[in-house]
Amino acid sequence: MSINNISLIFLSSILHSFWNILTQTSKNSQFFSGLKGVWIIFMGIVALTWIGPSIWNRELFFWGAVSGILHGVYILCLSRAYKTQDISYVYPIARSAPVFVPVFAWFLLGENLDSLTLIAIIIIVIAIYILHFDGHLIRGFKNLWQAIQHNHLRWAFYTLIMVVSYS
């Protein structure tokens, strides 16, 4: 991997962490998220203008609009989750989507999952479970189920669903 690619990944992770912290600490996280959404739309228009009309077609705009709507709902769900729960609790649930994307790709699109992918999925699911474990196996499952049913934590799970959807 080139140094440019690594630098872009590093920059992306820093910016992602930064806006998550700003969203969580903002007095009105949904307003902040709305402003961020407007900025993203503006940057998308600038990028499409810069690239030029050579790649513009109906399919691009359709899937771009669907992805944009799902991403917008994701941002609002995430800001709502941050308003109701601590970032250290919401973020691991909401951002565990990389586990579920291949599972849904396998289920809906017939993708093949190799053994390393399955091992990674199992490890991440165990890590999510450990958040609710409290040192007791049965209580941990009960706590996880209560977290899923809890109104405030539902927003973290809705966020997870949105990330899987737009991915």
C-alpha angles and dihedrals in degrees: 000000000000124000089245091058092047090048092051091050090049092048091047093052092049093049091045092052091045096054092044090055091046091049093050095046097041118111090229107026095179092053089048090049090050091053089049089051092052089050091050091051090049092050090048091054091048091050093049090048092049093048091048134219095297093097099035116116139139094262092053092050093044095052091038090054093046091048091045093052092048090046091050091052088047091054092049092047091049093049090049090049091051090050092055103035141026118274091236089062101036100043099061091050097042095045097045087094094112085072094053100039094071091042092054091042088055092045099042104025104029095244117169118240116205124210095262091054091050091049090050091050091051093049093051093046089051090050091052089048091051088062087068099032103097089187096292125096100212094037088051092057090045091050091049091051091047090050090053091050095042111107095223095048092047087079090061090052092045087053090052090052091050093050091051089047097052092041 
